[in-house]
């Protein structure tokens, strides 16, 4: 099947031969990219509608970010946190300001940010809230995706992510996503945090019911529990605001950030919170050799400045509306349901028509790259630099695939 679909099957076979099969990529081999477009080893171009799961919000090789990376590569790339480098203060100060928080703790990957948030919440629970030693618990939501470390998969409800990786880490209570009553009932005297995604990306871009996030904020405040928002995929302009929580006027106690923070160049993540939360950490209690390195900070500072302009949030609103109208026009024509916010959409395709994987492969043949999740659901998350004409092109190609 791969040989039938790809002009250069040898490249795919070679990758399969020497790689652990923890991914099932589409059979395309990319060699270059610019803006919203990818080019394969045969020179065929594809419109990128995945954007690295939001890691490429600003497109491929954004000139401002590439320039910052080049300049920093010529000066200094790594010191470790044993020393302070000249890019560190600007990054932490400007990201803290963007988040409206006192402090920032830089890490590398999204999963590291989540692990950091868990550790900080537990330590806050013991030192500030007064929870008895080793009794802290965190409330999480069904359908969550926060990463794939052993602790994180311990509270996943995705069998593929969780099965056969036990024994599992205790200290988590899972409740239905969007069910405020269930969440409130799950909180007890040992609960230190509620950890939720404002929009569940891997679940198919699931937006919670109106009022849910404000309700979470209220309950957390009333019960002396930290509201930890995983904005790794939903944040940094993707949904039309800097953070998806803003759509309902909610400010969490802690932001978990990643993906787009690295500008599609280097992995960068961070935890942002006020001093009464992040201030519980002391030297030696948590760290990372590469977290907050000079190259990462130089790029991420420019990311923060791009977001501070508001341009990309506005583009997400305007282009997202165009995308929504186009996709909703396909409901009843092979699409069962459309969800999303800003330039982020989940589509449920009629499973009698085709699977999500089938749809992705057929779109690939038409020069559009997307990714499926959970059966017949596919996600669209194009770079925020995509144009109106390119949005229309995506919708048109999807309509053609559905029409057979």
KEKOLLO-84562 format. One line per 8 residues: their letters; for each residue x, y, z of N, C-alpha, C. Coordinates in steps of 0.2 Angstrom, whole numbers, always signed. Layout:
BEGIN
A) X:Y:Z:X:Y:Z:X:Y:Z  ...
***
This chain:
BEGIN
XXXXXXXX) +4:-6:+0:+0:+0:+0:+4:+6:+0  +10:+6:+4:+14:+12:+4:+17:+13:-3  +19:+8:-6:+22:+9:-12:+18:+12:-18  +11:+10:-17:+6:+13:-22:+5:+20:-20  +6:+22:-14:+4:+29:-12:+10:+34:-13  +16:+32:-13:+22:+37:-12:+26:+36:-18  +29:+41:-21:+33:+41:-27:+40:+38:-25  +42:+39:-18:+48:+37:-16:+48:+32:-10
XXXXXXXX) +45:+26:-12:+44:+21:-6:+50:+19:-2  +56:+19:-6:+62:+17:-2:+63:+21:+4  +62:+28:+4:+63:+32:+10:+59:+30:+15  +52:+28:+14:+48:+26:+19:+50:+19:+22  +52:+15:+17:+54:+8:+20:+60:+8:+24  +65:+13:+22:+71:+14:+26:+69:+17:+33  +65:+21:+34:+63:+24:+40:+59:+19:+44  +55:+15:+41:+52:+9:+45:+57:+4:+48
XXXXXXXX) +62:+3:+44:+67:-2:+45:+71:-1:+52  +72:+6:+53:+76:+8:+58:+73:+12:+63  +67:+12:+64:+63:+16:+69:+58:+12:+73  +58:+13:+79:+53:+10:+83:+46:+12:+81  +41:+8:+80:+35:+9:+77:+30:+12:+82  +32:+18:+85:+27:+21:+90:+23:+26:+87  +24:+27:+80:+20:+32:+76:+18:+28:+70  +12:+30:+67:+10:+28:+61:+9:+34:+56
XXXXXXXX) +15:+36:+53:+14:+42:+49:+11:+41:+43  +9:+47:+40:+7:+46:+33:+13:+45:+28  +12:+41:+23:+18:+39:+19:+20:+45:+14  +23:+50:+17:+26:+56:+14:+32:+58:+17  +37:+60:+13:+44:+61:+16:+45:+69:+14  +45:+73:+19:+46:+80:+18:+53:+82:+19  +55:+87:+14:+62:+89:+14:+63:+96:+15  +58:+100:+14:+58:+108:+15:+51:+110:+17
XXXXXXXX) +51:+117:+19:+45:+120:+21:+46:+127:+21  +40:+131:+20:+40:+138:+20:+33:+140:+22  +32:+144:+27:+25:+147:+28:+20:+141:+30  +15:+140:+26:+10:+135:+27:+11:+129:+23  +17:+129:+19:+18:+124:+14:+24:+119:+15  +23:+113:+14:+28:+108:+14:+30:+105:+7  +36:+103:+6:+38:+100:+0:+42:+94:+1  +40:+88:-3:+42:+82:-1:+49:+81:-6
XXXXXXXX) +52:+75:-5:+58:+74:-8:+58:+74:-16  +52:+73:-19:+51:+73:-26:+48:+80:-28  +48:+85:-24:+46:+92:-26:+39:+93:-26  +35:+88:-23:+28:+90:-23:+26:+94:-17  +22:+99:-17:+20:+103:-12:+13:+101:-8  +13:+102:-2:+7:+100:+2:+6:+106:+7  -1:+107:+8:-3:+112:+13:-3:+109:+19  +0:+112:+24:+1:+109:+31:-5:+111:+35
XXXXXXXX) -9:+107:+37:-15:+108:+41:-15:+105:+47  -9:+103:+50:-8:+100:+56:-3:+105:+60  +1:+108:+57:+6:+113:+60:+9:+110:+67  +12:+104:+66:+15:+101:+71:+11:+100:+78  +5:+99:+77:+0:+99:+83:+1:+106:+87  +1:+111:+83:+1:+118:+85:+8:+120:+87  +13:+116:+86:+20:+119:+87:+22:+124:+82  +19:+124:+76:+20:+128:+71:+15:+133:+69
XXXXXXXX) +12:+136:+75:+7:+141:+74:+9:+147:+70  +16:+149:+70:+18:+154:+66:+21:+152:+59  +20:+146:+57:+22:+143:+51:+29:+141:+51  +31:+138:+45:+37:+135:+45:+42:+141:+43  +48:+141:+47:+53:+145:+46:+51:+153:+45  +47:+155:+50:+45:+162:+51:+52:+166:+51  +52:+171:+47:+59:+175:+46:+61:+178:+52  +57:+180:+57:+59:+183:+63:+62:+178:+68
XXXXXXXX) +59:+172:+68:+61:+167:+72:+67:+164:+70  +68:+163:+63:+74:+160:+60:+80:+165:+61  +79:+171:+60:+84:+176:+61:+86:+176:+69  +82:+176:+73:+84:+175:+80:+88:+169:+82  +86:+163:+79:+90:+157:+80:+97:+158:+77  +97:+160:+71:+104:+161:+68:+108:+165:+72  +106:+171:+74:+110:+176:+78:+112:+172:+84  +108:+169:+87:+110:+165:+94:+115:+160:+93
XXXXXXXX) +114:+156:+87:+118:+151:+86:+126:+153:+85  +126:+159:+83:+133:+162:+82:+136:+164:+88  +132:+164:+94:+135:+167:+100:+135:+162:+106  +130:+159:+107:+129:+154:+113:+123:+150:+112  +124:+143:+114:+118:+139:+113:+116:+136:+120  +121:+134:+124:+119:+131:+130:+124:+132:+136  +121:+134:+142:+126:+134:+148:+124:+130:+153  +117:+127:+153:+114:+124:+158:+112:+129:+163
XXXXXXXX) +107:+128:+168:+105:+133:+173:+110:+134:+178  +116:+131:+178:+122:+132:+183:+124:+139:+182  +123:+142:+176:+124:+149:+176:+118:+153:+173  +119:+160:+173:+114:+164:+170:+116:+166:+163  +112:+166:+158:+115:+168:+151:+111:+175:+150  +113:+178:+145:+110:+185:+143:+103:+185:+140  +101:+179:+138:+94:+179:+135:+88:+177:+140  +91:+174:+146:+86:+171:+151:+81:+176:+154
XXXXXXXX) +84:+182:+156:+79:+187:+160:+74:+190:+155  +76:+191:+149:+71:+194:+144:+65:+189:+143  +67:+183:+142:+62:+178:+140:+57:+177:+146  +60:+176:+152:+56:+175:+158:+51:+181:+160  +54:+187:+159:+50:+193:+161:+45:+194:+156  +46:+193:+149:+41:+194:+144:+36:+189:+144  +38:+183:+145:+33:+177:+145:+28:+178:+152  +31:+180:+157:+27:+181:+163:+22:+187:+162
XXXXXXXX) +24:+192:+159:+20:+198:+157:+14:+195:+153  +16:+191:+148:+11:+189:+143:+5:+185:+147  +8:+181:+152:+3:+177:+155:+0:+180:+161  +2:+186:+163:+0:+190:+169:+2:+186:+175  +7:+183:+175:+10:+180:+181:+16:+182:+184  +18:+181:+190:+25:+183:+193:+31:+179:+190  +30:+173:+189:+36:+169:+188:+35:+164:+182  +41:+162:+180:+41:+157:+174:+46:+152:+176
XXXXXXXX) +44:+145:+174:+49:+140:+175:+50:+137:+168  +56:+138:+165:+56:+135:+158:+58:+128:+158  +55:+124:+153:+57:+117:+152:+58:+116:+145  +57:+110:+143:+58:+108:+136:+52:+106:+132  +49:+101:+134:+43:+98:+131:+37:+99:+135  +31:+98:+131:+25:+99:+135:+24:+94:+140  +26:+88:+139:+26:+83:+145:+30:+85:+151  +36:+88:+150:+39:+91:+155:+36:+96:+159
XXXXXXXX) +32:+100:+155:+29:+106:+158:+23:+103:+163  +20:+98:+160:+14:+94:+164:+17:+91:+170  +23:+88:+170:+26:+84:+176:+28:+90:+181  +31:+95:+178:+32:+101:+183:+26:+104:+186  +21:+104:+183:+15:+107:+186:+12:+102:+191  +13:+96:+190:+11:+91:+195:+15:+91:+201  +21:+92:+200:+26:+92:+206:+25:+98:+210  +24:+104:+206:+23:+110:+210:+16:+110:+214
XXXXXXXX) +11:+108:+210:+5:+107:+214:+5:+103:+220  +8:+98:+220:+9:+93:+226:+13:+97:+231  +18:+100:+229:+22:+103:+234:+19:+109:+237  +15:+113:+233:+11:+118:+236:+6:+115:+241  +3:+110:+239:-2:+106:+243:+1:+105:+250  +7:+102:+250:+10:+100:+257:+12:+106:+261  +15:+111:+257:+18:+117:+261:+14:+123:+262  +9:+124:+258:+4:+129:+259:-3:+127:+261
XXXXXXXX) -6:+122:+258:-12:+120:+260:-12:+116:+266  -7:+113:+267:-7:+108:+273:-9:+101:+273  -9:+99:+266:-11:+92:+265:-6:+87:+269  -8:+82:+271:-4:+77:+275:+1:+74:+270  +7:+72:+272:+12:+69:+268:+9:+63:+263  +11:+64:+257:+9:+58:+252:+2:+57:+251  -2:+62:+253:-9:+61:+252:-12:+65:+246  -8:+69:+243:-11:+74:+238:-14:+70:+232
XXXXXXXX) -20:+73:+230:-23:+71:+224:-24:+76:+219  -25:+75:+213:-26:+79:+208:-32:+77:+203  -37:+81:+202:-43:+79:+198:-41:+81:+191  -43:+76:+187:-41:+77:+179:-48:+74:+176  -48:+75:+169:-54:+74:+165:-53:+68:+160  -58:+64:+159:-58:+59:+154:-57:+62:+147  -54:+58:+143:-52:+60:+137:-46:+65:+136  -42:+66:+142:-37:+70:+142:-31:+68:+138
XXXXXXXX) -27:+73:+136:-20:+71:+133:-15:+76:+136  -11:+74:+141:-6:+78:+144:+1:+76:+142  +2:+71:+139:+8:+68:+137:+9:+61:+138  +15:+58:+138:+15:+50:+138:+21:+48:+143  +22:+52:+148:+27:+49:+153:+23:+44:+157  +26:+40:+161:+23:+35:+165:+18:+38:+170  +20:+44:+173:+15:+47:+178:+9:+49:+174  +10:+53:+168:+4:+56:+164:+0:+50:+162
XXXXXXXX) +2:+45:+159:-2:+40:+156:-6:+36:+162  -4:+37:+168:-7:+34:+174:-14:+36:+174  -15:+43:+172:-22:+45:+172:-25:+47:+165  -22:+43:+160:-25:+44:+154:-31:+39:+153  -36:+40:+149:-42:+35:+148:-41:+33:+141  -35:+34:+137:-34:+31:+131:-30:+25:+131  -34:+19:+129:-30:+13:+130:-24:+12:+127  -23:+15:+121:-17:+15:+117:-11:+18:+121
XXXXXXXX) -13:+24:+124:-8:+27:+128:-6:+24:+135  -11:+20:+138:-10:+18:+144:-9:+11:+145  -11:+6:+141:-11:-1:+142:-4:-4:+142  -2:-8:+147:+4:-11:+147:+10:-7:+149  +8:-1:+152:+14:+3:+155:+13:+4:+163  +9:+0:+166:+9:+0:+173:+15:-3:+176  +16:-3:+183:+11:+0:+188:+10:+7:+187  +4:+10:+189:+3:+17:+187:+4:+21:+194
XXXXXXXX) +5:+27:+192:+6:+32:+198:+0:+34:+201  -1:+33:+208:-7:+35:+211:-8:+43:+212  -14:+45:+214:-14:+52:+216:-19:+56:+211  -22:+52:+207:-26:+56:+202:-34:+53:+202  -38:+58:+201:-45:+56:+201:-48:+58:+194  -51:+54:+190:-53:+55:+183:-61:+56:+184  -63:+62:+181:-70:+63:+180:-72:+65:+173  -78:+65:+171:-80:+67:+164:-79:+74:+163
XXXXXXXX) -76:+75:+157:-74:+82:+154:-81:+86:+153  -81:+92:+156:-86:+96:+155:-92:+95:+160  -91:+91:+165:-96:+89:+170:-93:+93:+177  -96:+99:+178:-94:+102:+184:-96:+99:+190  -102:+96:+190:-104:+93:+196:-100:+87:+198  -98:+83:+194:-93:+78:+195:-87:+80:+197  -84:+85:+194:-78:+88:+196:-78:+90:+204  -83:+94:+205:-84:+97:+212:-85:+91:+217
XXXXXXXX) -88:+86:+215:-89:+80:+220:-83:+76:+221  -78:+77:+216:-72:+73:+217:-67:+76:+221  -68:+83:+223:-63:+86:+227:-64:+85:+234  -58:+83:+237:-59:+82:+245:-53:+86:+248  -52:+85:+254:-47:+89:+258:-40:+88:+256  -39:+83:+252:-32:+82:+250:-31:+84:+243  -36:+86:+240:-35:+89:+233:-31:+95:+232  -26:+95:+228:-22:+100:+227:-23:+104:+221
XXXXXXXX) -25:+101:+216:-26:+104:+209:-31:+101:+205  -34:+105:+201:-38:+102:+195:-34:+104:+189  -33:+98:+185:-29:+99:+179:-33:+98:+173  -34:+103:+169:-38:+102:+163:-36:+105:+157  -38:+103:+151:-36:+107:+145:-43:+111:+143  -42:+117:+142:-48:+122:+140:-51:+119:+134  -48:+116:+130:-51:+112:+124:-47:+106:+123  -50:+100:+123:-46:+94:+122:-45:+93:+115
XXXXXXXX) -38:+94:+113:-36:+93:+106:-36:+86:+104  -32:+82:+107:-32:+75:+105:-38:+71:+105  -43:+73:+109:-49:+70:+109:-54:+72:+103  -51:+77:+99:-55:+79:+93:-57:+86:+93  -53:+90:+96:-55:+97:+97:-62:+98:+100  -62:+96:+107:-68:+96:+110:-69:+102:+115  -73:+106:+113:-74:+112:+117:-79:+111:+123  -78:+113:+129:-82:+111:+135:-88:+115:+134
XXXXXXXX) -94:+114:+138:-100:+118:+138:-98:+125:+141  -102:+129:+138:-102:+136:+141:-103:+136:+148  -98:+140:+152:-99:+140:+159:-95:+135:+163  -92:+130:+159:-88:+125:+163:-82:+128:+166  -78:+131:+162:-71:+134:+164:-72:+139:+170  -77:+144:+169:-79:+148:+175:-81:+144:+181  -84:+139:+180:-86:+135:+186:-80:+131:+189  -76:+129:+185:-70:+126:+188:-66:+131:+192
XXXXXXXX) -65:+137:+189:-62:+143:+192:-65:+144:+199  -72:+145:+199:-75:+146:+205:-74:+140:+211  -75:+134:+208:-74:+129:+213:-67:+128:+216  -62:+129:+212:-55:+129:+214:-54:+134:+219  -57:+140:+218:-56:+146:+223:-59:+144:+229  -65:+142:+229:-69:+140:+235:-66:+135:+239  -63:+130:+236:-61:+124:+239:-53:+124:+240  -50:+130:+239:-43:+131:+240:-39:+125:+236
XXXXXXXX) -40:+125:+230:-37:+120:+225:-34:+124:+219  -28:+122:+216:-26:+126:+211:-29:+124:+204  -31:+129:+200:-33:+128:+193:-27:+128:+189  -25:+122:+186:-20:+121:+182:-22:+120:+174  -21:+125:+170:-23:+124:+163:-18:+122:+158  -19:+116:+155:-14:+114:+150:-16:+117:+144  -12:+123:+142:-13:+126:+136:-8:+125:+131  -5:+119:+131:+1:+117:+127:-1:+117:+120
XXXXXXXX) -7:+114:+118:-10:+114:+111:-14:+120:+110  -18:+122:+115:-24:+127:+114:-21:+134:+115  -15:+135:+118:-13:+142:+119:-9:+145:+114  -7:+151:+115:-2:+155:+111:-5:+156:+104  -11:+158:+104:-15:+161:+98:-19:+156:+94  -18:+150:+95:-22:+145:+91:-29:+146:+91  -33:+148:+96:-40:+148:+96:-43:+155:+95  -38:+160:+94:-41:+167:+93:-39:+172:+99
XXXXXXXX) -37:+169:+104:-35:+173:+110:-28:+170:+112  -24:+174:+116:-18:+171:+118:-18:+164:+121  -23:+164:+126:-25:+158:+129:-32:+156:+128  -34:+149:+127:-40:+147:+126:-45:+149:+132  -42:+149:+138:-46:+151:+144:-49:+158:+144  -46:+162:+140:-48:+169:+139:-55:+170:+136  -57:+165:+132:-64:+165:+129:-70:+165:+134  -68:+163:+140:-73:+163:+145:-71:+167:+151
XXXXXXXX) -66:+172:+150:-64:+176:+155:-61:+173:+161  -58:+167:+160:-55:+164:+166:-47:+164:+166  -45:+165:+172:-37:+165:+173:-36:+160:+178  -32:+155:+176:-30:+149:+180:-25:+151:+185  -23:+147:+190:-18:+148:+194:-11:+146:+191  -11:+142:+186:-5:+140:+183:-6:+138:+175  -2:+141:+171:-2:+139:+164:+3:+134:+163  +2:+129:+159:+7:+124:+156:+7:+126:+149
XXXXXXXX) +13:+128:+146:+14:+130:+139:+19:+126:+136  +19:+125:+129:+24:+122:+125:+22:+123:+118  +24:+118:+114:+22:+118:+107:+24:+124:+103  +20:+129:+102:+21:+135:+98:+26:+139:+102  +28:+138:+108:+33:+143:+112:+40:+142:+109  +41:+136:+105:+47:+135:+102:+48:+138:+95  +42:+141:+93:+42:+143:+86:+43:+138:+80  +42:+132:+82:+44:+127:+77:+51:+126:+75
XXXXXXXX) +55:+128:+80:+63:+128:+79:+66:+123:+84  +64:+125:+90:+67:+121:+96:+62:+119:+101  +62:+114:+104:+57:+112:+110:+58:+117:+115  +53:+120:+117:+52:+125:+123:+46:+124:+126  +46:+123:+133:+40:+123:+137:+41:+127:+143  +35:+129:+147:+36:+133:+153:+30:+132:+157  +31:+133:+163:+25:+134:+168:+25:+141:+170  +20:+144:+171:+19:+151:+173:+14:+151:+178
XXXXXXXX) +16:+155:+184:+11:+155:+190:+14:+161:+194  +10:+163:+199:+12:+168:+204:+17:+165:+209  +20:+170:+212:+26:+168:+217:+23:+163:+223  +17:+164:+225:+14:+160:+230:+13:+153:+228  +14:+151:+222:+13:+144:+219:+20:+142:+217  +23:+145:+212:+30:+143:+209:+35:+144:+215  +34:+149:+219:+39:+150:+224:+40:+145:+229  +36:+139:+229:+38:+134:+234:+44:+130:+232
XXXXXXXX) +46:+130:+226:+52:+127:+223:+59:+130:+226  +63:+126:+228:+70:+128:+230:+75:+125:+226  +81:+128:+226:+87:+125:+222:+88:+117:+223  +88:+113:+218:+89:+106:+219:+83:+102:+218  +77:+105:+219:+71:+101:+219:+68:+100:+213  +70:+104:+208:+67:+102:+201:+72:+106:+196  +73:+103:+190:+77:+106:+185:+77:+103:+179  +82:+105:+174:+83:+103:+167:+89:+105:+165
XXXXXXXX) +93:+101:+162:+99:+103:+159:+98:+108:+153  +93:+107:+149:+92:+111:+143:+86:+116:+144  +83:+115:+149:+77:+120:+150:+80:+127:+151  +77:+132:+147:+79:+139:+147:+86:+140:+144  +88:+136:+140:+95:+137:+137:+94:+143:+132  +100:+146:+130:+101:+152:+127:+97:+152:+120  +98:+147:+116:+95:+146:+110:+87:+146:+110  +85:+142:+115:+78:+142:+116:+75:+148:+118
XXXXXXXX) +78:+152:+123:+76:+158:+125:+76:+163:+120  +81:+163:+116:+81:+168:+110:+75:+168:+106  +74:+161:+104:+68:+160:+99:+61:+162:+103  +61:+159:+109:+54:+160:+112:+53:+167:+114  +58:+171:+115:+56:+178:+117:+53:+181:+111  +56:+180:+105:+53:+182:+99:+46:+180:+98  +44:+173:+100:+38:+171:+99:+33:+175:+104  +35:+176:+110:+31:+180:+115:+30:+187:+112
XXXXXXXX) +35:+190:+108:+34:+197:+105:+29:+197:+99  +29:+191:+95:+24:+191:+90:+17:+190:+93  +16:+187:+98:+10:+186:+102:+8:+193:+105  +12:+196:+107:+11:+203:+111:+8:+208:+106  +9:+207:+99:+7:+211:+94:-1:+210:+93  -3:+204:+95:-10:+203:+94:-12:+201:+87  -7:+201:+82:-9:+200:+75:-11:+193:+74  -8:+188:+77:-9:+181:+76:-16:+179:+79
XXXXXXXX) -17:+182:+85:-24:+181:+88:-29:+183:+83  -29:+189:+80:-34:+192:+75:-34:+187:+69  -29:+185:+67:-29:+181:+61:-33:+174:+62  -32:+171:+68:-35:+165:+70:-43:+166:+71  -45:+172:+73:-52:+174:+73:-55:+174:+66  -52:+178:+62:-55:+180:+56:-54:+174:+51  -49:+170:+51:-48:+165:+46:-52:+158:+49  -52:+158:+56:-55:+153:+59:-63:+153:+57
XXXXXXXX) -66:+159:+57:-73:+160:+55:-74:+157:+48  -69:+159:+44:-70:+157:+37:-69:+149:+36  -65:+146:+40:-64:+139:+40:-71:+136:+43  -73:+138:+48:-79:+136:+52:-85:+136:+47  -86:+141:+43:-92:+142:+38:-91:+136:+33  -85:+136:+30:-83:+131:+25:-85:+124:+27  -82:+122:+33:-83:+115:+36:-90:+114:+38  -94:+118:+40:-101:+117:+42:-105:+116:+36
XXXXXXXX) -103:+119:+30:-106:+118:+24:-105:+110:+22  -101:+106:+25:-100:+99:+23:-104:+95:+27  -107:+97:+33:-111:+93:+37:-117:+91:+33  -118:+84:+33:-123:+81:+29:-121:+79:+22  -115:+80:+21:-111:+78:+15:-105:+74:+16  -106:+70:+21:-100:+66:+23:-97:+68:+30  -99:+74:+32:-97:+76:+39:-103:+76:+44  -102:+73:+49:-107:+72:+54:-107:+78:+59
XXXXXXXX) -101:+80:+61:-101:+86:+66:-95:+89:+65  -95:+96:+67:-89:+100:+67:-89:+104:+73  -83:+104:+76:-81:+107:+83:-75:+112:+82  -74:+116:+86:-68:+120:+86:-69:+127:+88  -63:+130:+88:-63:+137:+90:-56:+140:+87  -57:+146:+84:-52:+149:+80:-50:+145:+74  -43:+144:+73:-40:+140:+68:-39:+133:+70  -44:+130:+73:-43:+123:+76:-50:+120:+76
XXXXXXXX) -50:+115:+72:-57:+111:+71:-56:+104:+71  -61:+101:+74:-62:+93:+74:-68:+91:+69  -67:+87:+65:-72:+84:+61:-74:+77:+62  -80:+75:+63:-82:+68:+63:-85:+66:+56  -81:+62:+53:-83:+60:+46:-88:+54:+47  -93:+53:+43:-97:+47:+43:-93:+41:+43  -93:+37:+48:-89:+31:+48:-91:+26:+43  -97:+26:+40:-99:+22:+35:-96:+24:+28
XXXXXXXX) -94:+30:+28:-91:+33:+22:-83:+31:+21  -80:+32:+27:-72:+31:+27:-70:+32:+34  -64:+30:+36:-61:+31:+42:-57:+38:+42  -55:+40:+48:-51:+46:+48:-45:+45:+44  -42:+39:+45:-35:+38:+42:-36:+38:+34  -42:+35:+32:-43:+35:+24:-44:+42:+22  -47:+46:+26:-48:+53:+24:-41:+57:+23  -37:+56:+28:-30:+59:+28:-26:+57:+22
XXXXXXXX) -26:+50:+21:-23:+48:+15:-25:+50:+8  -32:+51:+8:-35:+54:+2:-33:+61:+1  -33:+65:+7:-32:+72:+6:-24:+73:+5  -20:+68:+7:-13:+69:+6:-12:+68:-2  -16:+64:-5:-15:+63:-12:-17:+70:-16  -21:+74:-13:-23:+80:-15:-19:+86:-13  -14:+84:-9:-9:+90:-7:-11:+93:-1  -15:+90:+3:-17:+93:+10:-15:+88:+15
XXXXXXXX) -11:+90:+20:-9:+85:+26:-13:+87:+32  -17:+82:+35:-20:+83:+41:-19:+76:+45  -22:+76:+51:-20:+70:+55:-27:+67:+58  -28:+61:+58:-34:+58:+61:-33:+57:+69  -38:+56:+72:-38:+54:+79:-45:+50:+81  -44:+45:+84:-50:+41:+87:-55:+40:+81  -54:+35:+77:-58:+32:+72:-59:+37:+66  -65:+40:+65:-67:+44:+60:-66:+51:+61
XXXXXXXX) -63:+53:+66:-62:+60:+67:-55:+63:+65  -55:+68:+61:-49:+71:+59:-49:+78:+62  -42:+81:+63:-41:+88:+65:-38:+92:+60  -40:+99:+60:-37:+104:+56:-34:+109:+61  -28:+110:+60:-24:+115:+64:-19:+119:+60  -21:+122:+54:-16:+125:+50:-12:+131:+53  -6:+132:+51:-2:+138:+54:-6:+144:+53  -5:+149:+58:-9:+155:+58:-7:+160:+52
XXXXXXXX) -2:+158:+48:+0:+162:+43:-4:+160:+36  -8:+155:+37:-12:+153:+31:-17:+158:+28  -18:+158:+22:-22:+164:+19:-29:+161:+18  -34:+166:+16:-41:+165:+15:-41:+160:+9  -37:+161:+4:-37:+157:-2:-35:+150:-1  -31:+149:+4:-28:+142:+6:-33:+139:+10  -37:+143:+14:-42:+140:+18:-48:+137:+14  -50:+141:+9:-55:+139:+4:-52:+132:+0
XXXXXXXX) -46:+132:-1:-43:+126:-5:-44:+120:+0  -42:+121:+6:-43:+115:+10:-50:+112:+11  -55:+117:+11:-62:+115:+11:-64:+111:+5  -61:+114:-1:-63:+111:-7:-60:+104:-8  -54:+103:-6:-51:+97:-6:-55:+92:-2  -57:+94:+4:-60:+89:+9:-67:+88:+5  -70:+92:+2:-77:+91:-1:-76:+86:-6  -71:+87:-10:-69:+82:-16:-68:+75:-13
XXXX) -64:+74:-8:-63:+68:-5:-70:+65:-2  -74:+69:+1:-80:+66:+4:-85:+64:-2  -84:+67:-7:-89:+66:-13:-86:+60:-17  -80:+57:-15:-78:+51:-18:-74:+52:-25
***
